[in-house]
Amino acid sequence: MGSIDTNYLANRLADAERGKAEALYDLGLLYSIGHGVEQNNIEAHKWFNLAAMRGMLSAQIDRAEVADNMSTMEISEAQRKAREWMTQH
């Protein structure tokens, strides 16, 4: 896990809660490579999925790439987490 400015992560999370697609995408990137957070394909897929729903083509592409390294069960879990996040925000 690489280091990252905790303010950057907090700002990205705050922007994600406001529905900003770029922030959602950035969180997907962080989780997909494990930069500043523990690498987690389920979380990466969740964030990319949320960004893709807001029209980010790059998020759709990266979500598909992450999904290539996930089981069907993991993808289902990521989709469930994305739906849960949407109902809470």
PDB file of N, CA, C and O in Angstrom:
ATOM      1  N   MET A   1       0.853  -1.174   0.000  1.00  0.00           N
ATOM      2  CA  MET A   1       0.000   0.000   0.000  1.00  0.00           C
ATOM      3  C   MET A   1       0.895   1.231   0.000  1.00  0.00           C
ATOM      4  O   MET A   1       1.691   1.416   0.921  1.00  0.00           O
ATOM      5  N   GLY A   2       0.778   2.066  -1.008  1.00  0.00           N
ATOM      6  CA  GLY A   2       1.533   3.304  -1.075  1.00  0.00           C
ATOM      7  C   GLY A   2       0.927   4.355  -0.169  1.00  0.00           C
ATOM      8  O   GLY A   2      -0.246   4.281   0.198  1.00  0.00           O
ATOM      9  N   SER A   3       1.743   5.335   0.185  1.00  0.00           N
ATOM     10  CA  SER A   3       1.214   6.386   1.062  1.00  0.00           C
ATOM     11  C   SER A   3       0.475   7.430   0.238  1.00  0.00           C
ATOM     12  O   SER A   3       0.734   7.618  -0.951  1.00  0.00           O
ATOM     13  N   ILE A   4      -0.437   8.090   0.898  1.00  0.00           N
ATOM     14  CA  ILE A   4      -1.239   9.122   0.251  1.00  0.00           C
ATOM     15  C   ILE A   4      -1.599  10.153   1.303  1.00  0.00           C
ATOM     16  O   ILE A   4      -1.738   9.830   2.482  1.00  0.00           O
ATOM     17  N   ASP A   5      -1.743  11.364   0.879  1.00  0.00           N
ATOM     18  CA  ASP A   5      -2.147  12.432   1.781  1.00  0.00           C
ATOM     19  C   ASP A   5      -3.556  12.118   2.293  1.00  0.00           C
ATOM     20  O   ASP A   5      -4.490  11.962   1.507  1.00  0.00           O
ATOM     21  N   THR A   6      -3.696  12.029   3.614  1.00  0.00           N
ATOM     22  CA  THR A   6      -5.011  11.694   4.180  1.00  0.00           C
ATOM     23  C   THR A   6      -6.045  12.760   3.856  1.00  0.00           C
ATOM     24  O   THR A   6      -7.235  12.457   3.768  1.00  0.00           O
ATOM     25  N   ASN A   7      -5.610  14.004   3.678  1.00  0.00           N
ATOM     26  CA  ASN A   7      -6.547  15.057   3.275  1.00  0.00           C
ATOM     27  C   ASN A   7      -7.097  14.785   1.880  1.00  0.00           C
ATOM     28  O   ASN A   7      -8.274  15.026   1.612  1.00  0.00           O
ATOM     29  N   TYR A   8      -6.241  14.284   0.993  1.00  0.00           N
ATOM     30  CA  TYR A   8      -6.682  13.958  -0.361  1.00  0.00           C
ATOM     31  C   TYR A   8      -7.776  12.899  -0.319  1.00  0.00           C
ATOM     32  O   TYR A   8      -8.814  13.036  -0.966  1.00  0.00           O
ATOM     33  N   LEU A   9      -7.534  11.851   0.444  1.00  0.00           N
ATOM     34  CA  LEU A   9      -8.518  10.777   0.556  1.00  0.00           C
ATOM     35  C   LEU A   9      -9.820  11.291   1.162  1.00  0.00           C
ATOM     36  O   LEU A   9     -10.903  10.965   0.676  1.00  0.00           O
ATOM     37  N   ALA A  10      -9.720  12.086   2.211  1.00  0.00           N
ATOM     38  CA  ALA A  10     -10.919  12.646   2.850  1.00  0.00           C
ATOM     39  C   ALA A  10     -11.680  13.544   1.880  1.00  0.00           C
ATOM     40  O   ALA A  10     -12.910  13.515   1.839  1.00  0.00           O
ATOM     41  N   ASN A  11     -10.953  14.339   1.101  1.00  0.00           N
ATOM     42  CA  ASN A  11     -11.601  15.220   0.120  1.00  0.00           C
ATOM     43  C   ASN A  11     -12.280  14.423  -0.981  1.00  0.00           C
ATOM     44  O   ASN A  11     -13.379  14.770  -1.414  1.00  0.00           O
ATOM     45  N   ARG A  12     -11.634  13.359  -1.436  1.00  0.00           N
ATOM     46  CA  ARG A  12     -12.235  12.517  -2.470  1.00  0.00           C
ATOM     47  C   ARG A  12     -13.511  11.859  -1.950  1.00  0.00           C
ATOM     48  O   ARG A  12     -14.510  11.777  -2.664  1.00  0.00           O
ATOM     49  N   LEU A  13     -13.472  11.395  -0.710  1.00  0.00           N
ATOM     50  CA  LEU A  13     -14.671  10.789  -0.111  1.00  0.00           C
ATOM     51  C   LEU A  13     -15.793  11.813   0.025  1.00  0.00           C
ATOM     52  O   LEU A  13     -16.952  11.512  -0.258  1.00  0.00           O
ATOM     53  N   ALA A  14     -15.446  13.024   0.459  1.00  0.00           N
ATOM     54  CA  ALA A  14     -16.456  14.081   0.603  1.00  0.00           C
ATOM     55  C   ALA A  14     -17.055  14.433  -0.754  1.00  0.00           C
ATOM     56  O   ALA A  14     -18.268  14.605  -0.876  1.00  0.00           O
ATOM     57  N   ASP A  15     -16.203  14.540  -1.774  1.00  0.00           N
ATOM     58  CA  ASP A  15     -16.706  14.839  -3.119  1.00  0.00           C
ATOM     59  C   ASP A  15     -17.557  13.689  -3.656  1.00  0.00           C
ATOM     60  O   ASP A  15     -18.543  13.919  -4.355  1.00  0.00           O
ATOM     61  N   ALA A  16     -17.181  12.462  -3.332  1.00  0.00           N
ATOM     62  CA  ALA A  16     -17.972  11.300  -3.756  1.00  0.00           C
ATOM     63  C   ALA A  16     -19.357  11.352  -3.128  1.00  0.00           C
ATOM     64  O   ALA A  16     -20.354  11.045  -3.781  1.00  0.00           O
ATOM     65  N   GLU A  17     -19.415  11.736  -1.872  1.00  0.00           N
ATOM     66  CA  GLU A  17     -20.711  11.836  -1.195  1.00  0.00           C
ATOM     67  C   GLU A  17     -21.592  12.904  -1.826  1.00  0.00           C
ATOM     68  O   GLU A  17     -22.817  12.850  -1.718  1.00  0.00           O
ATOM     69  N   ARG A  18     -20.968  13.876  -2.486  1.00  0.00           N
ATOM     70  CA  ARG A  18     -21.728  14.907  -3.204  1.00  0.00           C
ATOM     71  C   ARG A  18     -22.055  14.468  -4.634  1.00  0.00           C
ATOM     72  O   ARG A  18     -22.640  15.224  -5.411  1.00  0.00           O
ATOM     73  N   GLY A  19     -21.665  13.227  -4.967  1.00  0.00           N
ATOM     74  CA  GLY A  19     -22.019  12.675  -6.269  1.00  0.00           C
ATOM     75  C   GLY A  19     -21.092  13.033  -7.405  1.00  0.00           C
ATOM     76  O   GLY A  19     -21.453  12.856  -8.568  1.00  0.00           O
ATOM     77  N   LYS A  20     -19.900  13.535  -7.104  1.00  0.00           N
ATOM     78  CA  LYS A  20     -18.967  13.929  -8.162  1.00  0.00           C
ATOM     79  C   LYS A  20     -18.330  12.691  -8.791  1.00  0.00           C
ATOM     80  O   LYS A  20     -17.641  11.918  -8.126  1.00  0.00           O
ATOM     81  N   ALA A  21     -18.577  12.526 -10.074  1.00  0.00           N
ATOM     82  CA  ALA A  21     -18.111  11.338 -10.790  1.00  0.00           C
ATOM     83  C   ALA A  21     -16.596  11.189 -10.741  1.00  0.00           C
ATOM     84  O   ALA A  21     -16.095  10.076 -10.583  1.00  0.00           O
ATOM     85  N   GLU A  22     -15.856  12.289 -10.873  1.00  0.00           N
ATOM     86  CA  GLU A  22     -14.393  12.210 -10.835  1.00  0.00           C
ATOM     87  C   GLU A  22     -13.901  11.655  -9.510  1.00  0.00           C
ATOM     88  O   GLU A  22     -12.955  10.869  -9.481  1.00  0.00           O
ATOM     89  N   ALA A  23     -14.530  12.054  -8.418  1.00  0.00           N
ATOM     90  CA  ALA A  23     -14.129  11.563  -7.095  1.00  0.00           C
ATOM     91  C   ALA A  23     -14.425  10.073  -6.971  1.00  0.00           C
ATOM     92  O   ALA A  23     -13.613   9.318  -6.436  1.00  0.00           O
ATOM     93  N   LEU A  24     -15.574   9.654  -7.460  1.00  0.00           N
ATOM     94  CA  LEU A  24     -15.921   8.232  -7.438  1.00  0.00           C
ATOM     95  C   LEU A  24     -14.894   7.428  -8.231  1.00  0.00           C
ATOM     96  O   LEU A  24     -14.451   6.362  -7.805  1.00  0.00           O
ATOM     97  N   TYR A  25     -14.530   7.960  -9.383  1.00  0.00           N
ATOM     98  CA  TYR A  25     -13.539   7.304 -10.238  1.00  0.00           C
ATOM     99  C   TYR A  25     -12.178   7.244  -9.544  1.00  0.00           C
ATOM    100  O   TYR A  25     -11.519   6.205  -9.546  1.00  0.00           O
ATOM    101  N   ASP A  26     -11.763   8.366  -8.951  1.00  0.00           N
ATOM    102  CA  ASP A  26     -10.470   8.406  -8.253  1.00  0.00           C
ATOM    103  C   ASP A  26     -10.412   7.368  -7.137  1.00  0.00           C
ATOM    104  O   ASP A  26      -9.379   6.728  -6.939  1.00  0.00           O
ATOM    105  N   LEU A  27     -11.509   7.199  -6.408  1.00  0.00           N
ATOM    106  CA  LEU A  27     -11.545   6.188  -5.348  1.00  0.00           C
ATOM    107  C   LEU A  27     -11.397   4.786  -5.939  1.00  0.00           C
ATOM    108  O   LEU A  27     -10.728   3.930  -5.361  1.00  0.00           O
ATOM    109  N   GLY A  28     -12.017   4.560  -7.080  1.00  0.00           N
ATOM    110  CA  GLY A  28     -11.845   3.281  -7.762  1.00  0.00           C
ATOM    111  C   GLY A  28     -10.388   3.026  -8.119  1.00  0.00           C
ATOM    112  O   GLY A  28      -9.881   1.917  -7.949  1.00  0.00           O
ATOM    113  N   LEU A  29      -9.721   4.063  -8.615  1.00  0.00           N
ATOM    114  CA  LEU A  29      -8.299   3.924  -8.946  1.00  0.00           C
ATOM    115  C   LEU A  29      -7.470   3.602  -7.711  1.00  0.00           C
ATOM    116  O   LEU A  29      -6.622   2.711  -7.739  1.00  0.00           O
ATOM    117  N   LEU A  30      -7.720   4.333  -6.627  1.00  0.00           N
ATOM    118  CA  LEU A  30      -6.951   4.108  -5.400  1.00  0.00           C
ATOM    119  C   LEU A  30      -7.090   2.668  -4.925  1.00  0.00           C
ATOM    120  O   LEU A  30      -6.098   2.029  -4.572  1.00  0.00           O
ATOM    121  N   TYR A  31      -8.315   2.157  -4.915  1.00  0.00           N
ATOM    122  CA  TYR A  31      -8.534   0.781  -4.458  1.00  0.00           C
ATOM    123  C   TYR A  31      -8.013  -0.250  -5.461  1.00  0.00           C
ATOM    124  O   TYR A  31      -7.589  -1.336  -5.064  1.00  0.00           O
ATOM    125  N   SER A  32      -8.039   0.071  -6.738  1.00  0.00           N
ATOM    126  CA  SER A  32      -7.577  -0.907  -7.729  1.00  0.00           C
ATOM    127  C   SER A  32      -6.069  -1.112  -7.670  1.00  0.00           C
ATOM    128  O   SER A  32      -5.579  -2.205  -7.953  1.00  0.00           O
ATOM    129  N   ILE A  33      -5.332  -0.067  -7.302  1.00  0.00           N
ATOM    130  CA  ILE A  33      -3.870  -0.202  -7.241  1.00  0.00           C
ATOM    131  C   ILE A  33      -3.338  -0.243  -5.812  1.00  0.00           C
ATOM    132  O   ILE A  33      -2.152  -0.497  -5.600  1.00  0.00           O
ATOM    133  N   GLY A  34      -4.201   0.004  -4.837  1.00  0.00           N
ATOM    134  CA  GLY A  34      -3.764  -0.024  -3.445  1.00  0.00           C
ATOM    135  C   GLY A  34      -2.906   1.166  -3.072  1.00  0.00           C
ATOM    136  O   GLY A  34      -1.938   1.030  -2.324  1.00  0.00           O
ATOM    137  N   HIS A  35      -3.254   2.327  -3.588  1.00  0.00           N
ATOM    138  CA  HIS A  35      -2.497   3.552  -3.284  1.00  0.00           C
ATOM    139  C   HIS A  35      -3.189   4.314  -2.157  1.00  0.00           C
ATOM    140  O   HIS A  35      -4.240   4.922  -2.357  1.00  0.00           O
ATOM    141  N   GLY A  36      -2.585   4.272  -0.972  1.00  0.00           N
ATOM    142  CA  GLY A  36      -3.151   4.968   0.182  1.00  0.00           C
ATOM    143  C   GLY A  36      -4.212   4.180   0.919  1.00  0.00           C
ATOM    144  O   GLY A  36      -4.629   4.552   2.016  1.00  0.00           O
ATOM    145  N   VAL A  37      -4.643   3.097   0.314  1.00  0.00           N
ATOM    146  CA  VAL A  37      -5.625   2.183   0.906  1.00  0.00           C
ATOM    147  C   VAL A  37      -5.172   0.771   0.555  1.00  0.00           C
ATOM    148  O   VAL A  37      -4.358   0.579  -0.348  1.00  0.00           O
ATOM    149  N   GLU A  38      -5.697  -0.207   1.265  1.00  0.00           N
ATOM    150  CA  GLU A  38      -5.371  -1.586   0.912  1.00  0.00           C
ATOM    151  C   GLU A  38      -6.035  -1.932  -0.417  1.00  0.00           C
ATOM    152  O   GLU A  38      -7.211  -1.627  -0.620  1.00  0.00           O
ATOM    153  N   GLN A  39      -5.294  -2.563  -1.316  1.00  0.00           N
ATOM    154  CA  GLN A  39      -5.837  -2.941  -2.615  1.00  0.00           C
ATOM    155  C   GLN A  39      -7.036  -3.854  -2.398  1.00  0.00           C
ATOM    156  O   GLN A  39      -6.972  -4.813  -1.628  1.00  0.00           O
ATOM    157  N   ASN A  40      -8.148  -3.539  -3.097  1.00  0.00           N
ATOM    158  CA  ASN A  40      -9.385  -4.282  -2.894  1.00  0.00           C
ATOM    159  C   ASN A  40     -10.218  -4.184  -4.167  1.00  0.00           C
ATOM    160  O   ASN A  40     -10.783  -3.131  -4.463  1.00  0.00           O
ATOM    161  N   ASN A  41     -10.294  -5.278  -4.918  1.00  0.00           N
ATOM    162  CA  ASN A  41     -11.037  -5.266  -6.180  1.00  0.00           C
ATOM    163  C   ASN A  41     -12.525  -5.036  -5.983  1.00  0.00           C
ATOM    164  O   ASN A  41     -13.170  -4.424  -6.834  1.00  0.00           O
ATOM    165  N   ILE A  42     -13.080  -5.510  -4.884  1.00  0.00           N
ATOM    166  CA  ILE A  42     -14.510  -5.308  -4.631  1.00  0.00           C
ATOM    167  C   ILE A  42     -14.795  -3.821  -4.459  1.00  0.00           C
ATOM    168  O   ILE A  42     -15.739  -3.294  -5.049  1.00  0.00           O
ATOM    169  N   GLU A  43     -13.987  -3.148  -3.659  1.00  0.00           N
ATOM    170  CA  GLU A  43     -14.165  -1.701  -3.467  1.00  0.00           C
ATOM    171  C   GLU A  43     -13.882  -0.942  -4.761  1.00  0.00           C
ATOM    172  O   GLU A  43     -14.598   0.001  -5.097  1.00  0.00           O
ATOM    173  N   ALA A  44     -12.841  -1.348  -5.487  1.00  0.00           N
ATOM    174  CA  ALA A  44     -12.524  -0.689  -6.757  1.00  0.00           C
ATOM    175  C   ALA A  44     -13.707  -0.799  -7.715  1.00  0.00           C
ATOM    176  O   ALA A  44     -14.109   0.190  -8.327  1.00  0.00           O
ATOM    177  N   HIS A  45     -14.260  -1.996  -7.842  1.00  0.00           N
ATOM    178  CA  HIS A  45     -15.399  -2.221  -8.736  1.00  0.00           C
ATOM    179  C   HIS A  45     -16.583  -1.366  -8.295  1.00  0.00           C
ATOM    180  O   HIS A  45     -17.264  -0.765  -9.126  1.00  0.00           O
ATOM    181  N   LYS A  46     -16.825  -1.315  -6.994  1.00  0.00           N
ATOM    182  CA  LYS A  46     -17.939  -0.511  -6.468  1.00  0.00           C
ATOM    183  C   LYS A  46     -17.795   0.947  -6.897  1.00  0.00           C
ATOM    184  O   LYS A  46     -18.730   1.534  -7.441  1.00  0.00           O
ATOM    185  N   TRP A  47     -16.621   1.528  -6.651  1.00  0.00           N
ATOM    186  CA  TRP A  47     -16.422   2.945  -6.980  1.00  0.00           C
ATOM    187  C   TRP A  47     -16.462   3.186  -8.481  1.00  0.00           C
ATOM    188  O   TRP A  47     -17.053   4.167  -8.931  1.00  0.00           O
ATOM    189  N   PHE A  48     -15.836   2.299  -9.269  1.00  0.00           N
ATOM    190  CA  PHE A  48     -15.900   2.435 -10.725  1.00  0.00           C
ATOM    191  C   PHE A  48     -17.342   2.316 -11.205  1.00  0.00           C
ATOM    192  O   PHE A  48     -17.754   3.042 -12.109  1.00  0.00           O
ATOM    193  N   ASN A  49     -18.104   1.415 -10.615  1.00  0.00           N
ATOM    194  CA  ASN A  49     -19.501   1.236 -10.992  1.00  0.00           C
ATOM    195  C   ASN A  49     -20.297   2.517 -10.732  1.00  0.00           C
ATOM    196  O   ASN A  49     -21.082   2.946 -11.578  1.00  0.00           O
ATOM    197  N   LEU A  50     -20.095   3.117  -9.572  1.00  0.00           N
ATOM    198  CA  LEU A  50     -20.798   4.356  -9.232  1.00  0.00           C
ATOM    199  C   LEU A  50     -20.420   5.482 -10.190  1.00  0.00           C
ATOM    200  O   LEU A  50     -21.279   6.261 -10.604  1.00  0.00           O
ATOM    201  N   ALA A  51     -19.136   5.571 -10.545  1.00  0.00           N
ATOM    202  CA  ALA A  51     -18.696   6.596 -11.500  1.00  0.00           C
ATOM    203  C   ALA A  51     -19.265   6.317 -12.888  1.00  0.00           C
ATOM    204  O   ALA A  51     -19.662   7.241 -13.597  1.00  0.00           O
ATOM    205  N   ALA A  52     -19.303   5.051 -13.271  1.00  0.00           N
ATOM    206  CA  ALA A  52     -19.850   4.677 -14.576  1.00  0.00           C
ATOM    207  C   ALA A  52     -21.327   5.044 -14.673  1.00  0.00           C
ATOM    208  O   ALA A  52     -21.798   5.464 -15.730  1.00  0.00           O
ATOM    209  N   MET A  53     -22.053   4.886 -13.578  1.00  0.00           N
ATOM    210  CA  MET A  53     -23.469   5.251 -13.570  1.00  0.00           C
ATOM    211  C   MET A  53     -23.667   6.751 -13.750  1.00  0.00           C
ATOM    212  O   MET A  53     -24.755   7.203 -14.108  1.00  0.00           O
ATOM    213  N   ARG A  54     -22.616   7.514 -13.501  1.00  0.00           N
ATOM    214  CA  ARG A  54     -22.676   8.960 -13.698  1.00  0.00           C
ATOM    215  C   ARG A  54     -22.059   9.365 -15.037  1.00  0.00           C
ATOM    216  O   ARG A  54     -21.760  10.536 -15.271  1.00  0.00           O
ATOM    217  N   GLY A  55     -21.877   8.370 -15.913  1.00  0.00           N
ATOM    218  CA  GLY A  55     -21.488   8.644 -17.289  1.00  0.00           C
ATOM    219  C   GLY A  55     -20.007   8.639 -17.613  1.00  0.00           C
ATOM    220  O   GLY A  55     -19.632   9.030 -18.718  1.00  0.00           O
ATOM    221  N   MET A  56     -19.155   8.216 -16.701  1.00  0.00           N
ATOM    222  CA  MET A  56     -17.712   8.205 -16.981  1.00  0.00           C
ATOM    223  C   MET A  56     -17.336   6.962 -17.779  1.00  0.00           C
ATOM    224  O   MET A  56     -17.377   5.846 -17.263  1.00  0.00           O
ATOM    225  N   LEU A  57     -16.973   7.164 -19.030  1.00  0.00           N
ATOM    226  CA  LEU A  57     -16.575   6.053 -19.898  1.00  0.00           C
ATOM    227  C   LEU A  57     -15.333   5.353 -19.358  1.00  0.00           C
ATOM    228  O   LEU A  57     -15.256   4.125 -19.386  1.00  0.00           O
ATOM    229  N   SER A  58     -14.364   6.117 -18.869  1.00  0.00           N
ATOM    230  CA  SER A  58     -13.139   5.506 -18.335  1.00  0.00           C
ATOM    231  C   SER A  58     -13.454   4.596 -17.151  1.00  0.00           C
ATOM    232  O   SER A  58     -12.777   3.587 -16.954  1.00  0.00           O
ATOM    233  N   ALA A  59     -14.464   4.935 -16.369  1.00  0.00           N
ATOM    234  CA  ALA A  59     -14.862   4.095 -15.237  1.00  0.00           C
ATOM    235  C   ALA A  59     -15.456   2.781 -15.736  1.00  0.00           C
ATOM    236  O   ALA A  59     -15.236   1.730 -15.135  1.00  0.00           O
ATOM    237  N   GLN A  60     -16.205   2.839 -16.832  1.00  0.00           N
ATOM    238  CA  GLN A  60     -16.767   1.612 -17.407  1.00  0.00           C
ATOM    239  C   GLN A  60     -15.656   0.679 -17.862  1.00  0.00           C
ATOM    240  O   GLN A  60     -15.719  -0.532 -17.651  1.00  0.00           O
ATOM    241  N   ILE A  61     -14.643   1.254 -18.484  1.00  0.00           N
ATOM    242  CA  ILE A  61     -13.513   0.460 -18.975  1.00  0.00           C
ATOM    243  C   ILE A  61     -12.736  -0.146 -17.811  1.00  0.00           C
ATOM    244  O   ILE A  61     -12.429  -1.338 -17.816  1.00  0.00           O
ATOM    245  N   ASP A  62     -12.420   0.674 -16.818  1.00  0.00           N
ATOM    246  CA  ASP A  62     -11.645   0.187 -15.673  1.00  0.00           C
ATOM    247  C   ASP A  62     -12.437  -0.813 -14.836  1.00  0.00           C
ATOM    248  O   ASP A  62     -11.864  -1.754 -14.286  1.00  0.00           O
ATOM    249  N   ARG A  63     -13.738  -0.617 -14.737  1.00  0.00           N
ATOM    250  CA  ARG A  63     -14.585  -1.585 -14.024  1.00  0.00           C
ATOM    251  C   ARG A  63     -14.495  -2.949 -14.699  1.00  0.00           C
ATOM    252  O   ARG A  63     -14.388  -3.971 -14.020  1.00  0.00           O
ATOM    253  N   ALA A  64     -14.535  -2.973 -16.019  1.00  0.00           N
ATOM    254  CA  ALA A  64     -14.439  -4.232 -16.764  1.00  0.00           C
ATOM    255  C   ALA A  64     -13.077  -4.891 -16.553  1.00  0.00           C
ATOM    256  O   ALA A  64     -12.988  -6.112 -16.421  1.00  0.00           O
ATOM    257  N   GLU A  65     -12.023  -4.086 -16.520  1.00  0.00           N
ATOM    258  CA  GLU A  65     -10.680  -4.638 -16.296  1.00  0.00           C
ATOM    259  C   GLU A  65     -10.560  -5.247 -14.902  1.00  0.00           C
ATOM    260  O   GLU A  65      -9.986  -6.323 -14.740  1.00  0.00           O
ATOM    261  N   VAL A  66     -11.099  -4.561 -13.898  1.00  0.00           N
ATOM    262  CA  VAL A  66     -11.068  -5.087 -12.534  1.00  0.00           C
ATOM    263  C   VAL A  66     -11.898  -6.366 -12.458  1.00  0.00           C
ATOM    264  O   VAL A  66     -11.495  -7.337 -11.817  1.00  0.00           O
ATOM    265  N   ALA A  67     -13.047  -6.362 -13.109  1.00  0.00           N
ATOM    266  CA  ALA A  67     -13.943  -7.525 -13.075  1.00  0.00           C
ATOM    267  C   ALA A  67     -13.280  -8.771 -13.662  1.00  0.00           C
ATOM    268  O   ALA A  67     -13.607  -9.892 -13.273  1.00  0.00           O
ATOM    269  N   ASP A  68     -12.348  -8.573 -14.599  1.00  0.00           N
ATOM    270  CA  ASP A  68     -11.635  -9.715 -15.183  1.00  0.00           C
ATOM    271  C   ASP A  68     -10.844 -10.495 -14.139  1.00  0.00           C
ATOM    272  O   ASP A  68     -10.529 -11.668 -14.343  1.00  0.00           O
ATOM    273  N   ASN A  69     -10.525  -9.847 -13.023  1.00  0.00           N
ATOM    274  CA  ASN A  69      -9.743 -10.482 -11.955  1.00  0.00           C
ATOM    275  C   ASN A  69     -10.595 -10.834 -10.741  1.00  0.00           C
ATOM    276  O   ASN A  69     -10.070 -11.062  -9.651  1.00  0.00           O
ATOM    277  N   MET A  70     -11.918 -10.878 -10.935  1.00  0.00           N
ATOM    278  CA  MET A  70     -12.837 -11.141  -9.828  1.00  0.00           C
ATOM    279  C   MET A  70     -13.705 -12.356 -10.135  1.00  0.00           C
ATOM    280  O   MET A  70     -13.964 -12.681 -11.294  1.00  0.00           O
ATOM    281  N   SER A  71     -14.144 -13.011  -9.080  1.00  0.00           N
ATOM    282  CA  SER A  71     -15.106 -14.105  -9.237  1.00  0.00           C
ATOM    283  C   SER A  71     -16.507 -13.512  -9.389  1.00  0.00           C
ATOM    284  O   SER A  71     -16.728 -12.335  -9.106  1.00  0.00           O
ATOM    285  N   THR A  72     -17.432 -14.326  -9.831  1.00  0.00           N
ATOM    286  CA  THR A  72     -18.825 -13.893  -9.946  1.00  0.00           C
ATOM    287  C   THR A  72     -19.358 -13.448  -8.591  1.00  0.00           C
ATOM    288  O   THR A  72     -20.111 -12.479  -8.495  1.00  0.00           O
ATOM    289  N   MET A  73     -18.964 -14.158  -7.559  1.00  0.00           N
ATOM    290  CA  MET A  73     -19.401 -13.825  -6.201  1.00  0.00           C
ATOM    291  C   MET A  73     -18.864 -12.449  -5.769  1.00  0.00           C
ATOM    292  O   MET A  73     -19.582 -11.665  -5.148  1.00  0.00           O
ATOM    293  N   GLU A  74     -17.613 -12.169  -6.100  1.00  0.00           N
ATOM    294  CA  GLU A  74     -17.020 -10.873  -5.752  1.00  0.00           C
ATOM    295  C   GLU A  74     -17.702  -9.734  -6.508  1.00  0.00           C
ATOM    296  O   GLU A  74     -17.943  -8.668  -5.942  1.00  0.00           O
ATOM    297  N   ILE A  75     -18.009  -9.956  -7.768  1.00  0.00           N
ATOM    298  CA  ILE A  75     -18.703  -8.934  -8.556  1.00  0.00           C
ATOM    299  C   ILE A  75     -20.082  -8.670  -7.967  1.00  0.00           C
ATOM    300  O   ILE A  75     -20.503  -7.518  -7.866  1.00  0.00           O
ATOM    301  N   SER A  76     -20.780  -9.713  -7.584  1.00  0.00           N
ATOM    302  CA  SER A  76     -22.098  -9.552  -6.953  1.00  0.00           C
ATOM    303  C   SER A  76     -21.994  -8.742  -5.671  1.00  0.00           C
ATOM    304  O   SER A  76     -22.838  -7.888  -5.398  1.00  0.00           O
ATOM    305  N   GLU A  77     -20.957  -9.011  -4.884  1.00  0.00           N
ATOM    306  CA  GLU A  77     -20.740  -8.264  -3.641  1.00  0.00           C
ATOM    307  C   GLU A  77     -20.460  -6.791  -3.939  1.00  0.00           C
ATOM    308  O   GLU A  77     -20.977  -5.911  -3.250  1.00  0.00           O
ATOM    309  N   ALA A  78     -19.652  -6.521  -4.953  1.00  0.00           N
ATOM    310  CA  ALA A  78     -19.347  -5.139  -5.334  1.00  0.00           C
ATOM    311  C   ALA A  78     -20.612  -4.415  -5.788  1.00  0.00           C
ATOM    312  O   ALA A  78     -20.823  -3.254  -5.437  1.00  0.00           O
ATOM    313  N   GLN A  79     -21.445  -5.089  -6.559  1.00  0.00           N
ATOM    314  CA  GLN A  79     -22.693  -4.484  -7.022  1.00  0.00           C
ATOM    315  C   GLN A  79     -23.637  -4.217  -5.855  1.00  0.00           C
ATOM    316  O   GLN A  79     -24.315  -3.189  -5.821  1.00  0.00           O
ATOM    317  N   ARG A  80     -23.680  -5.140  -4.904  1.00  0.00           N
ATOM    318  CA  ARG A  80     -24.513  -4.938  -3.718  1.00  0.00           C
ATOM    319  C   ARG A  80     -24.023  -3.727  -2.931  1.00  0.00           C
ATOM    320  O   ARG A  80     -24.827  -2.918  -2.466  1.00  0.00           O
ATOM    321  N   LYS A  81     -22.715  -3.603  -2.782  1.00  0.00           N
ATOM    322  CA  LYS A  81     -22.147  -2.467  -2.053  1.00  0.00           C
ATOM    323  C   LYS A  81     -22.438  -1.147  -2.770  1.00  0.00           C
ATOM    324  O   LYS A  81     -22.695  -0.134  -2.120  1.00  0.00           O
ATOM    325  N   ALA A  82     -22.399  -1.156  -4.088  1.00  0.00           N
ATOM    326  CA  ALA A  82     -22.708   0.055  -4.851  1.00  0.00           C
ATOM    327  C   ALA A  82     -24.169   0.456  -4.648  1.00  0.00           C
ATOM    328  O   ALA A  82     -24.472   1.633  -4.451  1.00  0.00           O
ATOM    329  N   ARG A  83     -25.067  -0.521  -4.697  1.00  0.00           N
ATOM    330  CA  ARG A  83     -26.492  -0.218  -4.469  1.00  0.00           C
ATOM    331  C   ARG A  83     -26.709   0.321  -3.061  1.00  0.00           C
ATOM    332  O   ARG A  83     -27.457   1.278  -2.859  1.00  0.00           O
ATOM    333  N   GLU A  84     -26.051  -0.301  -2.098  1.00  0.00           N
ATOM    334  CA  GLU A  84     -26.162   0.138  -0.706  1.00  0.00           C
ATOM    335  C   GLU A  84     -25.654   1.571  -0.549  1.00  0.00           C
ATOM    336  O   GLU A  84     -26.277   2.382   0.137  1.00  0.00           O
ATOM    337  N   TRP A  85     -24.535   1.879  -1.179  1.00  0.00           N
ATOM    338  CA  TRP A  85     -23.965   3.226  -1.108  1.00  0.00           C
ATOM    339  C   TRP A  85     -24.940   4.243  -1.711  1.00  0.00           C
ATOM    340  O   TRP A  85     -25.131   5.332  -1.172  1.00  0.00           O
ATOM    341  N   MET A  86     -25.550   3.868  -2.836  1.00  0.00           N
ATOM    342  CA  MET A  86     -26.493   4.774  -3.496  1.00  0.00           C
ATOM    343  C   MET A  86     -27.701   5.069  -2.616  1.00  0.00           C
ATOM    344  O   MET A  86     -28.187   6.200  -2.603  1.00  0.00           O
ATOM    345  N   THR A  87     -28.189   4.086  -1.888  1.00  0.00           N
ATOM    346  CA  THR A  87     -29.360   4.327  -1.040  1.00  0.00           C
ATOM    347  C   THR A  87     -29.010   5.184   0.174  1.00  0.00           C
ATOM    348  O   THR A  87     -29.878   5.848   0.740  1.00  0.00           O
ATOM    349  N   GLN A  88     -27.743   5.169   0.570  1.00  0.00           N
ATOM    350  CA  GLN A  88     -27.317   5.952   1.728  1.00  0.00           C
ATOM    351  C   GLN A  88     -26.863   7.361   1.367  1.00  0.00           C
ATOM    352  O   GLN A  88     -26.749   8.221   2.241  1.00  0.00           O
ATOM    353  N   HIS A  89     -26.606   7.601   0.089  1.00  0.00           N
ATOM    354  CA  HIS A  89     -26.105   8.913  -0.324  1.00  0.00           C
ATOM    355  C   HIS A  89     -27.014   9.450  -1.388  1.00  0.00           C
ATOM    356  O   HIS A  89     -26.792  10.551  -1.893  1.00  0.00           O
TER     357      HIS A  89
END
